Amino acid sequence: MINVLIVDDEPLARARVRRLLTMHPNYHVVGDADNGEQAVTLCKELQPDIVLLDINMPKLSGLEVAKALKLLAIPPAVVFLTAHSEHALEAFELAVDGYLVKPITEQALTKTLLQLSKLNRTQVNRPVHSHITYQLAGAMRRVNIDDVVCCVAEQKYTRLIFVGGEAIIEHSLKQLESTYSQQLLRIHRNTLVNKLHIQSLHCSVSSGHHLRVRHYDEPLTISRRALKTVKQAMGE
């Protein structure tokens, strides 16, 4: 079953999309939102596979919502719904997964869902690896990958920093980056960060570019090689 969130500030528009989706039994509407802020909140709570997203909305526009969703550990596929075709270029630049012009027809929606089918199979099958295991005081413990803030290489070991603590693990950054590629982002040869906790990007003449993340006070250095990737992850 593929879970869908409908986001539109017009009740009739939401009802129409919901009705069209009933013709596709493999798709389940898990909720709907009438503004951008609510859309981001529900995406974090419900983790839909697809978000059908209006562009012109109160509080946060669809464009702003799409940028925010790209920072989620497992971002949903995003399909813009709009009556204004002039937003097509912005949608392309944001690399969203589809674009439907209102009034939405059954044929257009069906075509878009078919185009998304390969992507959806990837997103419906959530990653098997959702935790990182570490040893503390002789006992094996584990931390949810969403609670991991960053990973810093220290000689032969890796310092795992997570919400509420830290630990030393034997996994290399390369192993962690490969296993948790959807969540962890390489910002330096010695550092991975969780995209979910990225807060802000800064630049200074003395120290170059660095990143601020939630739940960790120290700035994290960004290499020149990784800067473009970091900006893309932040929707810039």
Secondary structure, 3 states (H helix, E strand, C coil): CEEEEEECCCHHHHHHHHHHHCCCCCEEEEEEECCHHHHHHHHHHHCCCEEEEECCCCCCCHHHHHHHHCCCCCCCEEEEEECCHHHHHHHHHCCCCEEEECCCCHHHHHHHHHHHHHHHHHHHCCCCCCEEEEEECCEEEEEEHHHEEEEEEECCEEEEEECCEEEEECCCHHHHHHHCCCCEEEEECCEEEEHHHEEEEEEECCCEEEEEECCCCCCEECCHHHHHHHHHHCCC
